[in-house]
Amino acid sequence: MWVSDDGKAAVYLAASAGFCFGVHRAVDTVYDQIKEGKPPICTYGPIIHNEMVVADLKRHGVVEIDDEAQLSGIREGTVVIRSHGVPERIYEQIRGQGLKLVDATCPYVKKIHQIVKEKSAEGFQIVIIGNAHHPEVEGIMGWCSSPAIVIGTEEEAQKLVESGIQKPLCVVSQTTFNLKKFHKLVEIITQLRYHESAILNTICNATEERQTEADAIAQIADAMIVIGGRNSSNTQKLVDICRKECESTFFVQTFDDLNLRLVPSRGIVGISAGASTPNNIIEEVSKQCRKTILLNRC
């Protein structure tokens, strides 16, 4: 936290802002492959949801594979699995083509893959709480031996209850899902009562901590800045959480996106960032906010 000399302005930077463990591990994994100097190196999908990081990897010669058809055209080299994970069949395709497979899937996501694979094989109906179009959820679905059901809204949860499913449920969550929303959807789902069911909160600890801290700062902030990639699901959830508490919440990818005229010269400016946001970008935004406050007060 930075406080002006007269105590009338402050910048609160969330301690949890920036790369989480899984993202840090995934990015380091790709750079380690670059250092080995054995091209070509590909990632299946963007390694993380941050355009600056992906652009830098591209400058180092890393190629992004977008789908299975593109993967089928790769004849040599290394394929790194993105942090969000992929369906099991992608592993089989990579190995079947004789390519080197390097798995950078977040360990928390990997754990969900193991859960749904085991539970679906045991006859459970897998229910995933999350965004059906998010790559993490698509990857989880690809580890189920029978079709999974994805719900992300209260309406979808209610429809599940009304469908009268007779199979026992195994409920898991996208690791970056909104914690409060998860509990609300689970409350609705539990209206379906079975002799055997498993409801597992698989939202990762880092996500819970990040969302809780952002919520607390937004409650006292006069303006809130959330930094992250445009395609980052966990960053968008931070924006949604902050806007409920602080109307003046701004979503930026880098310092260049920030309108400094919106930074108040008095009061509290809060800063949070998604799990895929590099520390140098967070520091630049924080630094410029402090500088702007001082200039505006002169």
PEFENDA-V947129 format. One record per backbone hydrogen bond with DSSP energy under -0.5 kcal/mol. NH is the residue of the N-H (numbers start at 1). CO is the residue of the C=O. E is the energy in kcal/mol with one decimal. If there is no record, write none. Layout:
{{NH CO E} {NH CO E}}
//
This chain:
{{2 11 -2.4} {4 9 -2.9} {7 4 -1.7} {10 267 -2.3} {11 2 -2.8} {12 269 -2.8} {13 11 -0.7} {14 12 -0.6} {14 271 -2.9} {17 14 -1.4} {18 274 -0.6} {19 277 -0.7} {20 275 -1.3} {24 20 -2.6} {25 21 -2.4} {26 22 -2.0} {27 23 -2.7} {28 24 -2.4} {29 25 -2.0} {30 26 -1.6} {31 27 -2.1} {32 28 -2.3} {33 29 -1.6} {34 30 -2.0} {35 31 -2.2} {36 32 -1.4} {37 33 -0.7} {37 34 -1.2} {38 33 -0.8} {42 78 -2.8} {43 63 -2.3} {44 80 -2.5} {45 43 -1.2} {45 65 -2.8} {50 48 -1.6} {54 50 -2.2} {55 51 -2.4} {56 52 -1.9} {57 53 -2.1} {58 54 -2.0} {59 55 -1.8} {60 56 -1.0} {61 58 -1.9} {62 57 -2.4} {63 41 -2.5} {65 43 -3.3} {65 63 -0.5} {66 64 -0.5} {71 67 -2.0} {72 68 -2.0} {73 70 -1.1} {74 71 -2.0} {78 40 -2.5} {79 100 -3.0} {80 42 -3.1} {80 78 -0.5} {81 79 -0.5} {81 102 -2.7} {82 44 -0.8} {83 47 -2.0} {85 82 -1.5} {88 142 -1.3} {90 87 -1.4} {91 87 -0.8} {91 88 -0.5} {92 88 -1.6} {93 89 -2.1} {94 90 -2.5} {95 91 -2.4} {96 92 -2.4} {97 93 -1.4} {98 95 -1.7} {99 94 -2.0} {100 77 -2.3} {102 79 -2.5} {102 100 -0.5} {104 81 -1.2} {104 102 -0.8} {106 83 -2.5} {109 106 -0.6} {110 106 -2.6} {111 107 -1.8} {112 108 -1.1} {113 109 -2.0} {114 110 -1.8} {115 111 -2.0} {116 112 -2.7} {117 113 -1.9} {118 114 -2.1} {119 115 -2.9} {120 116 -2.2} {121 117 -1.4} {122 118 -1.2} {123 120 -1.2} {124 119 -2.4} {125 168 -3.1} {126 124 -0.7} {127 170 -2.8} {128 149 -3.2} {129 127 -0.6} {129 172 -2.8} {130 128 -0.8} {130 151 -2.2} {132 130 -0.6} {134 131 -2.0} {138 134 -2.4} {139 135 -2.2} {140 136 -2.2} {141 137 -2.5} {142 138 -1.2} {143 140 -1.9} {144 141 -1.5} {149 126 -2.6} {151 128 -2.4} {157 153 -1.9} {158 154 -2.3} {159 155 -2.2} {160 156 -1.7} {161 157 -1.8} {162 158 -2.5} {163 159 -1.3} {164 160 -0.5} {164 161 -1.1} {165 160 -0.6} {170 125 -2.5} {171 198 -3.3} {172 127 -2.6} {172 170 -0.5} {174 129 -2.9} {177 174 -1.9} {182 178 -2.4} {183 179 -2.1} {184 180 -1.7} {185 181 -2.4} {186 182 -2.5} {187 183 -1.9} {188 184 -1.4} {189 185 -2.6} {190 186 -2.4} {191 188 -1.7} {192 189 -2.4} {193 191 -0.8} {194 192 -0.6} {198 169 -2.5} {200 171 -3.2} {200 198 -0.6} {201 199 -0.5} {202 200 -1.2} {204 175 -1.2} {208 204 -2.0} {209 205 -2.7} {210 206 -2.4} {211 207 -2.7} {212 208 -2.5} {213 209 -2.4} {214 210 -2.4} {215 211 -2.1} {216 212 -2.0} {217 213 -2.3} {218 214 -2.5} {219 215 -1.4} {220 216 -0.6} {220 217 -1.3} {221 217 -1.1} {222 268 -2.7} {223 268 -1.5} {224 248 -2.9} {225 270 -3.0} {226 250 -3.2} {227 272 -2.2} {228 252 -2.3} {229 49 -0.5} {232 229 -1.6} {233 231 -0.7} {236 232 -2.0} {237 233 -1.9} {238 234 -1.4} {239 235 -2.1} {240 236 -2.3} {241 237 -2.4} {242 238 -2.7} {243 239 -2.5} {244 240 -1.0} {245 241 -0.6} {245 242 -1.1} {246 242 -3.1} {249 247 -1.8} {250 224 -3.3} {252 226 -2.5} {252 250 -0.6} {257 254 -1.4} {258 255 -1.7} {260 258 -1.0} {262 259 -2.2} {263 260 -1.3} {264 262 -0.7} {267 8 -3.0} {269 10 -2.8} {270 223 -2.9} {270 268 -0.6} {271 12 -2.9} {272 225 -2.5} {274 227 -2.6} {277 274 -1.5} {278 276 -0.6} {281 278 -0.7} {282 278 -1.5} {283 279 -2.7} {284 280 -1.7} {285 281 -2.2} {286 282 -2.4} {287 283 -2.7} {288 284 -2.4} {289 285 -2.0} {290 286 -2.1} {291 287 -2.3} {292 288 -2.6} {293 289 -2.2} {294 290 -2.0} {295 291 -2.4} {296 292 -2.5} {297 293 -1.0} {298 295 -1.1}}
//
